[in-house]
Amino acid sequence: MKRLKITQKKSLIGRMRRHRRTVRALGLKRINHTVVHDDTPQVRGMIDQVGYLVEVEEVNDGD
């Protein structure tokens, strides 16, 4: 299964509340913090919404 490595690259200060909450829901807490999620339509939708704040890389699961 594909996985996505998501890194927060920009500050949330002054951003729309909905976008701040989406970034937090992804599990990101600060700039340069990275999390790994399964590649699902729900996660892709969240990334589409806040794509200007994050950087995304596809990662193979390894098995």
N, CA, C and O of each residue as an XYZ file, in Angstrom:
252
protein
N       0.836     -1.190      0.000
C       0.000      0.000      0.000
C       0.876      1.248      0.000
O       1.918      1.289      0.655
N       0.447      2.249     -0.733
C       1.179      3.518     -0.761
C       0.939      4.286      0.526
O      -0.117      4.188      1.151
N       1.941      5.041      0.896
C       1.827      5.918      2.058
C       2.302      7.295      1.646
O       3.059      7.441      0.687
N       1.855      8.297      2.371
C       2.217      9.679      2.080
C       2.965     10.269      3.255
O       2.530     10.163      4.401
N       4.090     10.888      2.962
C       4.869     11.588      3.973
C       4.526     13.068      3.840
O       4.812     13.691      2.818
N       3.908     13.626      4.884
C       3.402     14.993      4.843
C       4.202     15.850      5.821
O       4.335     15.500      6.994
N       4.731     16.964      5.339
C       5.542     17.866      6.153
C       4.942     19.260      6.113
O       4.652     19.784      5.038
N       4.753     19.864      7.284
C       4.261     21.242      7.343
C       5.415     22.174      7.005
O       6.477     22.103      7.624
N       5.209     23.047      6.024
C       6.270     23.937      5.566
C       6.013     25.410      5.865
O       6.941     26.217      5.807
N       4.785     25.774      6.181
C       4.468     27.174      6.446
C       3.711     27.301      7.759
O       3.094     26.347      8.234
N       3.767     28.491      8.335
C       3.106     28.785      9.601
C       1.588     28.834      9.432
O       1.080     29.115      8.346
N       0.877     28.555     10.517
C      -0.580     28.623     10.511
C      -1.101     29.977     10.973
O      -2.310     30.211     10.973
N      -0.200     30.867     11.365
C      -0.612     32.178     11.848
C      -1.314     32.944     10.724
O      -0.787     33.074      9.620
N      -2.501     33.442     11.025
C      -3.248     34.234     10.068
C      -3.990     33.434      9.021
O      -4.579     34.018      8.112
N      -3.981     32.112      9.119
C      -4.679     31.263      8.149
C      -6.130     31.069      8.584
O      -6.477     31.304      9.742
N      -6.961     30.643      7.655
C      -8.361     30.393      7.984
C      -8.455     29.305      9.055
O      -7.667     28.359      9.061
N      -9.408     29.448      9.942
C      -9.574     28.493     11.043
C      -9.764     27.066     10.524
O      -9.227     26.113     11.090
N     -10.520     26.934      9.460
C     -10.773     25.612      8.872
C      -9.467     24.952      8.411
O      -9.286     23.747      8.584
N      -8.577     25.728      7.836
C      -7.300     25.192      7.365
C      -6.396     24.838      8.538
O      -5.702     23.821      8.496
N      -6.394     25.660      9.581
C      -5.600     25.337     10.776
C      -6.072     24.021     11.379
O      -5.261     23.189     11.783
N      -7.388     23.838     11.437
C      -7.930     22.608     12.017
C      -7.611     21.397     11.141
O      -7.384     20.304     11.659
N      -7.591     21.579      9.843
C      -7.262     20.477      8.936
C      -5.811     20.043      9.122
O      -5.517     18.848      9.149
N      -4.906     21.011      9.249
C      -3.492     20.682      9.463
C      -3.329     19.933     10.783
O      -2.580     18.959     10.851
N      -4.017     20.374     11.826
C      -3.948     19.683     13.122
C      -4.527     18.272     13.016
O      -4.006     17.340     13.628
N      -5.608     18.111     12.238
C      -6.236     16.801     12.064
C      -5.296     15.833     11.343
O      -5.373     14.621     11.545
N      -4.421     16.366     10.512
C      -3.416     15.527      9.851
C      -2.328     15.088     10.831
O      -1.542     14.191     10.528
N      -2.284     15.719     12.000
C      -1.305     15.345     13.017
C      -0.069     16.221     13.034
O       0.902     15.915     13.726
N      -0.093     17.309     12.278
C       1.064     18.204     12.216
C       0.972     19.228     13.339
O      -0.099     19.774     13.605
N       2.106     19.487     13.999
C       2.097     20.360     15.165
C       2.946     21.614     15.009
O       2.727     22.591     15.725
N       3.904     21.610     14.096
C       4.792     22.758     13.948
C       5.456     22.694     12.572
O       5.345     21.690     11.869
N       6.137     23.756     12.201
C       6.833     23.805     10.916
C       7.927     22.732     10.909
O       8.623     22.535     11.905
N       8.064     22.058      9.797
C       9.011     20.959      9.560
C       8.672     19.681     10.303
O       9.487     18.759     10.330
N       7.494     19.596     10.909
C       7.040     18.353     11.523
C       6.517     17.459     10.406
O       5.823     17.933      9.507
N       6.845     16.165     10.455
C       6.465     15.230      9.408
C       5.657     14.086      9.989
O       5.967     13.579     11.068
N       4.617     13.681      9.269
C       3.812     12.521      9.633
C       3.654     11.647      8.393
O       3.821     12.115      7.266
N       3.334     10.383      8.611
C       3.106      9.455      7.503
C       1.694      8.895      7.636
O       1.310      8.398      8.695
N       0.916      8.981      6.540
C      -0.453      8.481      6.507
C      -0.625      7.556      5.318
O       0.112      7.648      4.337
N      -1.609      6.657      5.407
C      -1.989      5.856      4.255
C      -2.559      6.764      3.184
O      -3.151      7.800      3.489
N      -2.380      6.375      1.928
C      -2.880      7.152      0.799
C      -4.358      6.813      0.597
O      -4.691      5.874     -0.125
N      -5.240      7.583      1.239
C      -6.684      7.373      1.128
C      -7.326      8.614      0.530
O      -6.729      9.690      0.553
N      -8.535      8.481     -0.004
C      -9.227      9.661     -0.549
C      -9.456     10.742      0.504
O      -9.434     11.930      0.181
N      -9.676     10.344      1.761
C      -9.909     11.314      2.816
C      -8.652     12.153      3.070
O      -8.732     13.375      3.191
N      -7.508     11.500      3.148
C      -6.248     12.209      3.384
C      -5.905     13.071      2.174
O      -5.427     14.195      2.334
N      -6.141     12.564      0.972
C      -5.878     13.354     -0.241
C      -6.731     14.623     -0.259
O      -6.256     15.681     -0.671
N      -7.985     14.523      0.183
C      -8.857     15.690      0.243
C      -8.344     16.725      1.222
O      -8.402     17.925      0.954
N      -7.838     16.260      2.364
C      -7.289     17.184      3.353
C      -6.054     17.882      2.793
O      -5.863     19.081      2.995
N      -5.220     17.123      2.089
C      -4.014     17.696      1.489
C      -4.377     18.712      0.412
O      -3.728     19.752      0.299
N      -5.413     18.421     -0.382
C      -5.848     19.375     -1.411
C      -6.271     20.697     -0.787
O      -6.035     21.765     -1.350
N      -6.900     20.614      0.384
C      -7.395     21.822      1.042
C      -6.252     22.692      1.566
O      -6.329     23.918      1.494
N      -5.207     22.078      2.084
C      -4.115     22.841      2.706
C      -2.788     22.613      1.990
O      -1.727     22.695      2.609
N      -2.838     22.334      0.721
C      -1.644     22.033     -0.050
C      -0.619     23.145     -0.067
O       0.569     22.885     -0.258
N      -1.055     24.380      0.129
C      -0.134     25.521      0.134
C       0.653     25.623      1.441
O       1.584     26.421      1.548
N       0.275     24.805      2.445
C       0.968     24.826      3.735
C       1.874     23.622      3.942
O       2.737     23.633      4.820
N       1.678     22.583      3.132
C       2.394     21.322      3.359
C       3.134     20.876      2.105
O       2.885     21.352      0.997
N       4.055     19.943      2.328
C       4.799     19.294      1.243
C       4.520     17.800      1.355
O       4.551     17.245      2.453
N       4.249     17.146      0.231
C       3.853     15.739      0.241
C       4.787     14.913     -0.622
O       5.136     15.306     -1.735
N       5.191     13.752     -0.091
C       5.994     12.790     -0.843
C       5.326     11.431     -0.750
O       4.788     11.069      0.296
N       5.358     10.676     -1.844
C       4.865      9.303     -1.806
C       5.977      8.389     -1.332
O       7.119      8.505     -1.775
N       5.639      7.475     -0.425
C       6.608      6.553      0.137
C       6.065      5.144     -0.021
O       4.889      4.899      0.248
N       6.910      4.212     -0.455
C       6.491      2.820     -0.523
C       6.510      2.206      0.858
O       7.355      2.539      1.689
N       5.571      1.303      1.099
C       5.439      0.697      2.427
C       6.655     -0.162      2.780
O       7.038     -0.248      3.946
N       7.253     -0.786      1.787
C       8.463     -1.544      2.051
C       8.285     -3.041      2.133
O       9.269     -3.778      2.201
N       7.022     -3.516      2.128
C       6.887     -4.976      2.169
C       6.572     -5.544      0.846
O       6.428     -6.760      0.715
